[in-house]
């Protein structure tokens, strides 16, 4: 009995470097796996939870594909955990600005429909949409607590850094689920309304928290083109 062979990698057979990039990371779900790994190493189960629409079989194949081309590396944690994790290689990390530019382009689409987002989307979207103009005069350390995770946002001199973990004493902290934080930061839900509805909680400087929610304006949507 012969074992099943993995499907051969498809190629556009085109000499353009962009076409070659799509040969490597253009399969369905591949870039979303990369997006999730931008936050750091993840176990298979972590990735499956963050990407509920992907099957275990497809996730296994995408991780194998990305590992084969050098975008992802598989590592074993030391005892007592001893579980396997997946992480981006330095070359894989170079895809972050690609994803950010795709995000800005996709945000202008007139065809978008509401859908759930992951923690990784919440974080990368802030990095993508941050406006130095909107942040003029802001000098702050803000903690974000989506669920059990925690991230530190540092805004200073028109620059923005958002990193995992609690770093420094926060001037303000926003806590809630991913959907609630996303609605406030990107969906136009007023902070006081979100609080009143129990969508999220705010501690510390409330004025600063409300200002922070305005730092990520979405680009204008393009006009839909009618057929015919």
N, C-alpha and C positions, 0 to 999 in steps of 0.2 A: 504494500500500500504506500503510495507516494504522498509526501506531505504537501499541503497547499502552499503555493508560491505567492509571495507578496506581489501586488500589481506593480508593473514597471512604471517608473516616474515618467509622466508625460512632459513633453517639451514643445515649445512653440517653434523651435528650429530657426530662431531669428537672432541675428547677431547683435541686436540692440541690447545694451546693458539693462534697460528696464524690462525687456522681455525675459532676460536671464533671471532677473530678480523675481519675476512672476513664476518662472520655472521652479524657483526655490521656495517661495513663501506664498504663492498664489492659490494654493488649494483651499477649499472651504474650511473655515475654522482656524486656519494656521495663524493668521495675524491676531485673532482674538486670544489664542493661547499665548502668543507673545505679549499681548496687552496685560494679561493676568500675571505674567512672570516679571513685568516691570516693577512690581512691588517687592520682588525678592523671591527666593526659592519657595516652591510649593510642592506639596505631595499630590499624588494622582487624585486622591479623594477631594482635596481642596479645589483643584481645577475642575473636577466634575461638578462640584457644588456651585462654583462660580459660573459655570457654563451649563445650565440645566438642559439646554436644547441639544447638547451633543451626546451621542451614545458612547458607552465605554469603549466599544470597538473602534470607533472613529477617533476618539481621543488618543487611544493607544497608538494608532497609525500616525496621527499628526505628530505626536511626540517623537516617535521613531524617525519620521521624515526629517523633522527639525534637528534631531540629534545627528542624523546621517550627514546633513549638510553643514554642521558646525554652528548652528544658531542656538541650540540648547545642549546642555550637558546634564547627565544623570549622575547624582552623587548619593552616597549612603551616609546617613547621620551616624555619629559615634554612639556606642552603647550609653545608656540603656535604651534609647529610642530605636536605633538600628534600622530605621525606615528609610526608604528611598525618596529623594526629592529631585525636582527638576529646576534648573536655573538657566538664565540666559548667559551666553558667553559674551565677552566684550563686543564681538561683532554683532551678536544678537541685540545688545543694548543700543547699538547704533540705529536700531529701527524705531526708537522712541520718537525722534522728530518726524519720521515718516508717518507714524500713527497720528501724531499731533496735527500734521498738515492734512491728512485724510479726514481727521475729525472736524477741522475748520471747514473743509470743503463739504463734508456731509451735513454739517449743521445748517448750511445754506439751502439744502434741498427742499423743494416744495412737496416732496412725496413722503416725508417722514411721518411716522405714526407713533403714538405713545407706546412704550415698551419698558420692561424692567431694566435696571442697570445694576452692575456689580460694583463692589467697593473699588476695584481697579479703575472702572469707568469714572466713578465719582472723583477719584484722585487725578487721573490723567486729564479729565475734562477741565479741572481747575488750572492745571499747568498749561493747558492749551488755550483757554479763553481769558486768562489773566490779562487785564488792561493796566498798563503802567499809567496811563492818563487818568483812569478812574481811581487809581491808588495814590494820586498825588497828595503828599502830606501825611500819608499813613505810615506809622512806625509802630509795628505791633507784633506780638507773639500770640497766635491763636491755636488752641487745641480743638481738633475735630474728633468726635467719638461716634463713628458709625457702627452701631452694634457693639461688639466686644473689642473692636480695633481702636487704635488711637494714632493720630497723626498730628504733626506740628507744622503749622504754617508760619513762615517768617516773612513779613512784608516790611521792606525798608528801602527808601530811596528809589522807589519805582521798580524794585526787584522783588521776586517771589520765589520762595523755596518751600516745598511741601515734602516732608520726609516722614517715614514711619517712626513711631515711638513718641513718648512724652519728653520733650526737650525744653528745659527752662521753665520758669513760672509763667503761666498763660495770663494774658490780659483779659481774655475772654475764652469761654469754652462753649461749643455747640455740640449737643448730644442728641442722637435720634437714629432712626433706621436710615438705610441708604436712600430709600424712596423719598422720605421726608426732607433729608438734607439736600437731595437733588432738586426737589420742588422749590426750595428756598433759594438755592444758589443759581439755578438755571431756569426754573419754571415760573418765576415771578411771584411766588407765594410770599406775601409779607411775613416778616419774622413774627410780629405780634399775633397775627392770625394763626400761624403754625403753632405758636406756644399755646394759644387759647384752645386750639383743637387737640392739643396733646401730641402733635406730630414731632416736636423736638423741644429740648430744654436749653436754656441759656444761663450761664453763670458768669460772674465778672462784669466787665464793662458792656452794658447792653447797647449803648450808642455805637461803640466800636463793632459789636457783633452785627448790628444792622448795616453798618458801613461795609463790613467785610462781605456781606451778601451781595453787594453791588459791584464787586471787583471783577466779575466774570460775565460781561455782556456777550450775548450770542451775536454772530454776524447777521446782517439782514438776509432774509430768505429771497432767493431769486424768483422772478415771476414765472409761473407755470406756463409752458408753451402748449397751446391748444393744437390738437391734430387737425389737419385740413385747413 
